[in-house]
Amino acid sequence: MQALIVGIRLALRAIRRNALRSSLTVLGILIGIAAVVIVTALGTGARAHVTDQVQSFGSNFIIVFPQSSNASGAKGKQGAGVRLTEDDGRAILRESISVATLAPALRARAQVVAEAKNVSTSVTGTTLPFFTVRTWGITRGELWTVHDEAVKAKVCVIGTTVQEKLFGDTDPIGRTVRIDRYAYRVIGVLASKGEAPFGGDQDDIVIMPISSMRSRVLKTPPGFAGVLMLSATASETTERAVEQIESILRQRHRIEEGKEPDFVIRTQKEFQEMQSTIYGVLTLLLVGIAAISLIVGGIGIMNIMLVSVTERTREIGIRMAIGAREGDILNQFLIEAVVLSVIGGLAGVLIGMVTTAALGKLIGWPMSVSSMALIVSVSSSAFTGIAFGFFPARRAAKLDPIDALRHE
């Protein structure tokens, strides 16, 4: 232990003697370790961000899209094949024991006008169970009633983004918005959900009864549903619910087993896996860049240590002449390389943590640096020092004492 302390003291003295050169050497390790810390925090933040976004879809969320196909399973033109209907939804609710709630939905882009302001936004027509499936509440006002759906009432609820664009700080409840030729009364403001998993603002939306949407905004056949949104009874029953939904729809649409269906079923878990895969690839890419930075920093340490060995050849000869063994010389230069690396690693960790905090505030992700990431970062810097400092240290240890003493 005493030999280690003496070695560290000698290493720090050598580093102070060549402060500028040592600083430039440390810089490569610093950048690499800072990159490792930032990448780790980004990965953690990305996973948390993905989870929050996917959870914003709803609880145990399942969605059924129509898909163009013909009876033989070959793809036809867009719109071909049987489409989803509200009767399909009712059949699923009646026959599937693993589906808790279901809502049909129609969606279109439309220009929404309020007095002198207007905005192009997403307009969705649906039924009241939609808000249960999507776990979407109201922060102001109220939802429409079953009676409003039956009489095709001209009422709507709006997202916070639409509220800000059309009404600013003014209370929108009771105000009217115009979509095409029709005026709709705003009866509620939705709770904010933020960004969707694959981009887009979920709060940039107007939602109305599907009957009103079908008769005025997006004229479709009676009972037509653009998509079906469902909620499984529990996360454990989601896969079983998907199997039951597929079986029911195949039977209703007269599609034999083995033939391509005219619908596609997606689950909350699939969305999460897709985004996790994307972020995983990006994280690997960033880790690769960080690894290259560490290698470059390690090469810098090796070069500087080789220069140091050449400059201190006479010193090495004197130490050997007074009794220092090969192992002592090896340890001295190896400790010096490790000390340089660890200094760079600690500085990199500090800069990485500061950058992580700034990035978290900038992009709004819940980013944090785990204690394990810090341990791995400092360990990586020490390992880099050992790996790239060993060759110069061994070269110093193998010098002939007589030749070293003669060196000028």
C-alpha positions as CSV (number, residue, x, y, z in Angstrom):
1,M,0.0,0.0,0.0
2,Q,2.9,2.4,0.9
3,A,4.5,1.6,-2.5
4,L,1.2,2.5,-4.2
5,I,0.9,5.8,-2.3
6,V,4.5,6.7,-3.2
7,G,3.8,5.8,-6.9
8,I,0.7,8.0,-7.0
9,R,2.7,10.9,-5.4
10,L,5.4,10.5,-8.0
11,A,2.8,10.3,-10.8
12,L,1.2,13.5,-9.7
13,R,4.6,15.2,-9.5
14,A,5.4,14.2,-13.1
15,I,1.9,15.4,-14.2
16,R,2.5,18.8,-12.6
17,R,5.9,19.1,-14.1
18,N,4.3,18.8,-17.6
19,A,0.9,20.4,-16.9
20,L,0.1,21.5,-20.5
21,R,1.0,18.1,-22.0
22,S,-0.8,16.2,-19.3
23,S,-3.9,18.4,-19.8
24,L,-4.0,17.6,-23.5
25,T,-3.6,13.9,-22.7
26,V,-6.4,14.0,-20.2
27,L,-8.7,15.7,-22.8
28,G,-9.1,12.6,-24.9
29,I,-10.2,10.5,-21.9
30,L,-12.4,13.3,-20.6
31,I,-14.3,13.4,-23.9
32,G,-14.7,9.7,-24.0
33,I,-16.0,9.3,-20.4
34,A,-18.3,12.3,-20.7
35,A,-19.7,10.7,-23.8
36,V,-20.3,7.4,-21.9
37,V,-22.1,9.3,-19.1
38,I,-24.3,11.3,-21.5
39,V,-25.1,8.2,-23.6
40,T,-26.1,6.2,-20.5
41,A,-28.3,9.0,-19.2
42,L,-29.8,9.4,-22.7
43,G,-30.6,5.7,-22.8
44,T,-32.2,5.8,-19.4
45,G,-34.2,8.9,-20.3
46,A,-35.2,7.5,-23.7
47,R,-36.6,4.3,-22.1
48,A,-38.5,6.4,-19.5
49,H,-39.8,8.7,-22.3
50,V,-40.9,5.8,-24.4
51,T,-42.7,4.2,-21.4
52,D,-44.5,7.5,-20.7
53,Q,-45.5,8.1,-24.3
54,V,-46.8,4.5,-24.8
55,Q,-48.7,4.7,-21.5
56,S,-50.4,7.9,-22.8
57,F,-52.2,5.7,-25.3
58,G,-54.2,4.1,-22.6
59,S,-54.4,1.1,-20.3
60,N,-53.8,-2.3,-22.0
61,F,-54.4,-0.5,-25.3
62,I,-55.2,-2.4,-28.5
63,I,-56.1,-0.8,-31.8
64,V,-57.5,-2.5,-35.0
65,F,-56.9,-0.9,-38.4
66,P,-58.6,-1.8,-41.7
67,Q,-56.2,-3.2,-44.3
68,S,-56.8,-3.4,-48.0
69,S,-57.1,-6.9,-49.3
70,N,-59.3,-9.2,-51.4
71,A,-60.7,-12.6,-50.7
72,S,-57.7,-14.5,-51.9
73,G,-55.4,-12.6,-49.6
74,A,-53.7,-10.6,-52.3
75,K,-53.5,-6.9,-51.7
76,G,-55.9,-4.8,-53.8
77,K,-56.3,-1.1,-54.3
78,Q,-56.7,1.2,-51.3
79,G,-60.1,0.9,-49.8
80,A,-60.8,-2.6,-51.1
81,G,-62.1,-5.3,-48.9
82,V,-64.5,-5.3,-45.9
83,R,-64.1,-2.3,-43.6
84,L,-64.5,-2.1,-39.9
85,T,-67.9,-1.3,-38.5
86,E,-69.5,-0.4,-35.2
87,D,-71.3,-3.8,-35.4
88,D,-67.8,-5.4,-35.4
89,G,-67.1,-3.6,-32.2
90,R,-70.3,-4.7,-30.6
91,A,-69.7,-8.3,-31.6
92,I,-66.2,-8.1,-30.1
93,L,-67.5,-6.7,-26.8
94,R,-70.2,-9.4,-26.7
95,E,-68.1,-12.4,-27.5
96,S,-64.6,-11.6,-26.2
97,I,-64.1,-12.2,-22.5
98,S,-60.7,-10.5,-22.5
99,V,-61.9,-7.1,-23.9
100,A,-63.0,-4.6,-21.3
101,T,-63.9,-1.5,-23.3
102,L,-64.2,-0.6,-27.0
103,A,-64.7,2.6,-29.0
104,P,-64.9,3.1,-32.8
105,A,-63.2,6.2,-34.1
106,L,-63.1,8.3,-37.3
107,R,-60.3,10.8,-37.9
108,A,-59.8,13.6,-40.4
109,R,-57.8,16.9,-40.7
110,A,-60.0,20.0,-40.7
111,Q,-59.8,23.7,-40.4
112,V,-61.2,24.8,-37.1
113,V,-62.3,28.5,-36.8
114,A,-63.0,30.6,-33.7
115,E,-63.8,34.2,-34.4
116,A,-60.8,35.7,-36.2
117,K,-58.5,32.7,-35.4
118,N,-58.3,29.4,-37.2
119,V,-56.1,26.3,-37.0
120,S,-55.6,23.1,-39.0
121,T,-56.0,20.2,-36.6
122,S,-57.0,16.6,-36.1
123,V,-60.8,16.0,-35.7
124,T,-61.9,12.7,-34.2
125,G,-65.4,11.3,-33.9
126,T,-65.9,8.6,-31.4
127,T,-68.1,7.4,-28.5
128,L,-67.9,7.9,-24.8
129,P,-65.9,4.7,-24.1
130,F,-63.0,6.3,-26.0
131,F,-62.1,8.3,-23.0
132,T,-61.9,5.2,-20.9
133,V,-59.8,3.3,-23.4
134,R,-57.4,6.2,-23.8
135,T,-57.5,7.0,-20.0
136,W,-58.1,10.6,-21.1
137,G,-59.8,12.9,-18.6
138,I,-61.3,16.4,-18.7
139,T,-59.6,19.3,-16.9
140,R,-62.4,21.8,-17.6
141,G,-66.0,21.4,-18.5
142,E,-67.6,18.0,-19.2
143,L,-68.0,15.3,-21.8
144,W,-71.1,14.9,-24.0
145,T,-73.9,12.5,-23.1
146,V,-75.3,9.3,-24.7
147,H,-78.2,11.5,-25.7
148,D,-75.9,13.9,-27.6
149,E,-74.6,10.9,-29.5
150,A,-78.1,9.8,-30.4
151,V,-79.2,13.2,-31.7
152,K,-75.9,14.0,-33.4
153,A,-75.4,17.1,-31.2
154,K,-73.0,19.7,-32.4
155,V,-70.7,19.6,-29.4
156,C,-67.0,18.9,-28.9
157,V,-64.1,18.8,-26.5
158,I,-60.8,20.2,-27.4
159,G,-57.1,19.6,-26.6
160,T,-55.0,22.1,-24.8
161,T,-53.0,23.0,-27.9
162,V,-56.2,23.9,-29.8
163,Q,-57.4,25.9,-26.8
164,E,-54.2,27.9,-26.7
165,K,-54.2,28.6,-30.4
166,L,-57.8,29.6,-30.7
167,F,-58.7,31.0,-27.3
168,G,-55.4,31.9,-25.5
169,D,-56.1,32.5,-21.8
170,T,-59.8,32.9,-22.4
171,D,-62.1,30.2,-21.0
172,P,-63.4,28.2,-24.1
173,I,-66.3,26.5,-22.3
174,G,-69.5,27.5,-24.0
175,R,-67.7,29.2,-26.9
176,T,-68.3,28.0,-30.4
177,V,-65.9,26.8,-33.1
178,R,-66.7,26.3,-36.8
179,I,-65.7,23.3,-38.8
180,D,-66.7,23.6,-42.4
181,R,-70.2,25.1,-42.4
182,Y,-71.2,24.0,-38.9
183,A,-70.8,25.6,-35.5
184,Y,-70.0,23.4,-32.6
185,R,-70.2,24.3,-28.9
186,V,-67.1,23.6,-26.8
187,I,-68.2,21.8,-23.7
188,G,-64.8,20.5,-22.3
189,V,-61.0,20.8,-22.4
190,L,-59.0,17.6,-22.4
191,A,-56.1,16.9,-20.0
192,S,-52.7,17.3,-21.6
193,K,-51.1,14.1,-23.0
194,G,-48.1,15.6,-24.8
195,E,-46.2,14.1,-27.6
196,A,-47.3,10.8,-29.3
197,P,-44.9,7.8,-29.4
198,F,-44.1,8.3,-33.1
199,G,-44.3,12.1,-33.2
200,G,-47.2,14.5,-33.3
201,D,-48.9,16.5,-30.6
202,Q,-51.7,14.5,-29.0
203,D,-53.2,17.7,-27.6
204,D,-53.7,19.2,-31.1
205,I,-57.1,17.6,-31.4
206,V,-60.9,18.2,-31.4
207,I,-63.1,15.3,-30.4
208,M,-66.9,15.1,-31.1
209,P,-69.6,12.4,-31.1
210,I,-69.0,9.9,-34.0
211,S,-72.6,10.4,-35.2
212,S,-72.0,14.2,-35.6
213,M,-68.6,13.6,-37.2
214,R,-70.2,11.1,-39.7
215,S,-73.0,13.3,-40.7
216,R,-71.2,16.6,-41.1
217,V,-67.4,16.4,-41.2
218,L,-66.5,13.0,-42.8
219,K,-69.5,11.6,-44.6
220,T,-69.3,7.8,-44.4
221,P,-71.8,5.0,-44.6
222,P,-73.9,4.4,-41.4
223,G,-72.0,2.3,-38.8
224,F,-68.6,2.7,-40.5
225,A,-65.6,2.9,-38.1
226,G,-62.2,4.0,-39.3
227,V,-60.5,2.1,-36.4
228,L,-61.5,0.2,-33.3
229,M,-59.8,1.1,-30.1
230,L,-60.0,-1.4,-27.3
231,S,-58.7,-2.0,-23.8
232,A,-58.0,-5.5,-22.5
233,T,-59.2,-6.5,-19.1
234,A,-55.5,-6.7,-17.9
235,S,-52.0,-6.5,-19.3
236,E,-51.8,-10.3,-18.8
237,T,-54.8,-10.9,-21.0
238,T,-53.8,-8.6,-23.9
239,E,-52.4,-11.4,-26.1
240,R,-55.5,-13.5,-25.5
241,A,-57.7,-10.5,-26.3
242,V,-55.8,-10.1,-29.7
243,E,-56.4,-13.8,-30.5
244,Q,-60.1,-13.5,-29.7
245,I,-60.5,-10.2,-31.7
246,E,-58.8,-11.8,-34.7
247,S,-61.0,-14.9,-34.5
248,I,-64.2,-12.8,-34.2
249,L,-63.3,-10.5,-37.1
250,R,-62.2,-13.4,-39.4
251,Q,-65.6,-15.0,-38.8
252,R,-67.6,-11.9,-39.4
253,H,-65.6,-10.9,-42.5
254,R,-65.6,-14.5,-43.8
255,I,-61.8,-14.8,-44.0
256,E,-60.5,-18.3,-43.8
257,E,-57.5,-19.3,-41.7
258,G,-54.2,-18.9,-43.6
259,K,-55.6,-16.0,-45.7
260,E,-54.5,-12.5,-45.2
261,P,-57.1,-10.6,-43.1
262,D,-58.6,-7.2,-44.0
263,F,-57.5,-5.7,-40.7
264,V,-54.3,-5.3,-38.6
265,I,-54.2,-5.5,-34.8
266,R,-51.6,-3.6,-32.9
267,T,-51.0,-3.5,-29.1
268,Q,-49.4,-1.2,-26.6
269,K,-46.6,-3.6,-26.1
270,E,-45.8,-3.6,-29.8
271,F,-45.5,0.1,-29.9
272,Q,-43.2,0.1,-26.9
273,E,-41.0,-2.6,-28.5
274,M,-40.8,-0.7,-31.8
275,Q,-39.7,2.5,-30.1
276,S,-37.3,0.7,-27.7
277,T,-35.7,-0.9,-30.8
278,I,-35.2,2.5,-32.4
279,Y,-33.7,4.0,-29.3
280,G,-31.6,0.9,-28.7
281,V,-29.9,1.2,-32.1
282,L,-29.3,4.9,-31.5
283,T,-27.8,4.1,-28.1
284,L,-25.5,1.5,-29.6
285,L,-24.4,4.0,-32.2
286,L,-23.6,6.6,-29.5
287,V,-21.8,4.0,-27.4
288,G,-19.6,3.2,-30.4
289,I,-18.7,6.8,-30.8
290,A,-17.9,7.0,-27.0
291,A,-15.7,3.9,-27.4
292,I,-13.8,5.4,-30.3
293,S,-13.2,8.5,-28.2
294,L,-11.8,6.4,-25.4
295,I,-9.5,4.5,-27.8
296,V,-8.3,7.9,-29.2
297,G,-7.7,9.1,-25.6
298,G,-5.8,5.8,-24.8
299,I,-3.6,6.2,-27.9
300,G,-2.8,9.8,-26.7
301,I,-1.8,8.4,-23.3
302,M,0.4,5.8,-24.9
303,N,2.2,8.4,-27.0
304,I,2.7,10.8,-24.1
305,M,4.0,8.0,-21.9
306,L,6.5,6.9,-24.6
307,V,7.7,10.5,-24.8
308,S,7.9,10.6,-21.0
309,V,10.0,7.3,-21.0
310,T,12.4,8.8,-23.5
311,E,12.8,12.1,-21.6
312,R,13.3,10.3,-18.2
313,T,15.6,7.5,-19.4
314,R,18.5,8.9,-17.2
315,E,16.1,9.1,-14.2
316,I,15.2,5.4,-14.8
317,G,18.9,4.4,-15.0
318,I,19.6,6.2,-11.7
319,R,16.6,4.5,-10.0
320,M,17.8,1.1,-11.2
321,A,21.3,1.8,-10.1
322,I,20.2,2.4,-6.5
323,G,18.2,-0.8,-6.4
324,A,14.9,-0.3,-8.2
325,R,13.6,-3.5,-9.8
326,E,11.9,-3.9,-13.1
327,G,8.6,-4.2,-11.3
328,D,9.1,-0.9,-9.5
329,I,9.7,0.9,-12.8
330,L,6.8,-0.8,-14.5
331,N,4.5,0.1,-11.6
332,Q,5.7,3.7,-11.5
333,F,4.8,4.4,-15.2
334,L,1.7,2.3,-15.1
335,I,0.4,4.2,-12.1
336,E,1.2,7.5,-13.9
337,A,-0.9,6.3,-16.9
338,V,-3.8,5.2,-14.6
339,V,-3.7,8.5,-12.7
340,L,-3.9,10.5,-15.9
341,S,-6.8,8.4,-17.1
342,V,-8.7,8.6,-13.8
343,I,-8.2,12.4,-13.6
344,G,-9.7,12.5,-17.1
345,G,-12.4,10.1,-16.1
346,L,-13.5,12.1,-13.1
347,A,-13.5,15.3,-15.1
348,G,-15.5,13.5,-17.8
349,V,-18.0,12.3,-15.2
350,L,-18.4,15.9,-13.9
351,I,-18.9,17.4,-17.4
352,G,-21.2,14.5,-18.4
353,M,-23.4,15.1,-15.3
354,V,-23.6,18.9,-16.0
355,T,-24.4,18.2,-19.7
356,T,-27.0,15.6,-18.8
357,A,-28.8,18.0,-16.5
358,A,-28.8,20.7,-19.2
359,L,-30.0,18.2,-21.9
360,G,-32.8,17.0,-19.6
361,K,-34.2,20.5,-19.2
362,L,-33.7,21.3,-22.9
363,I,-35.6,18.2,-24.3
364,G,-37.9,17.6,-21.3
365,W,-36.8,14.0,-20.7
366,P,-36.4,12.5,-17.2
367,M,-32.7,12.0,-17.5
368,S,-30.5,10.9,-14.6
369,V,-27.0,9.3,-14.1
370,S,-27.1,6.1,-12.1
371,S,-24.4,5.2,-9.6
372,M,-23.6,2.1,-11.7
373,A,-23.0,4.4,-14.8
374,L,-20.5,6.4,-12.7
375,I,-18.7,3.3,-11.5
376,V,-18.5,1.9,-15.0
377,S,-17.2,5.3,-16.4
378,V,-14.4,5.6,-13.8
379,S,-13.5,1.9,-14.2
380,S,-13.4,2.4,-18.0
381,S,-11.0,5.3,-17.6
382,A,-8.7,3.2,-15.3
383,F,-8.8,0.3,-17.6
384,T,-7.9,2.5,-20.5
385,G,-4.9,3.8,-18.6
386,I,-3.8,0.2,-17.8
387,A,-4.3,-1.1,-21.3
388,F,-2.6,1.8,-23.1
389,G,0.0,2.5,-20.4
390,F,1.3,-1.0,-20.1
391,F,3.5,-0.9,-23.3
392,P,5.4,2.3,-22.4
393,A,5.7,1.1,-18.8
394,R,7.1,-2.2,-19.9
395,R,9.5,-0.5,-22.3
396,A,10.8,1.7,-19.4
397,A,11.2,-1.4,-17.1
398,K,13.2,-3.2,-19.8
399,L,15.8,-0.5,-20.3
400,D,19.4,-1.5,-19.6
401,P,20.6,0.4,-16.5
402,I,24.1,1.2,-18.0
403,D,22.6,2.4,-21.3
404,A,20.0,4.5,-19.4
405,L,22.8,6.2,-17.3
406,R,24.7,7.1,-20.4
407,H,21.6,8.7,-22.0
408,E,21.8,12.4,-22.4
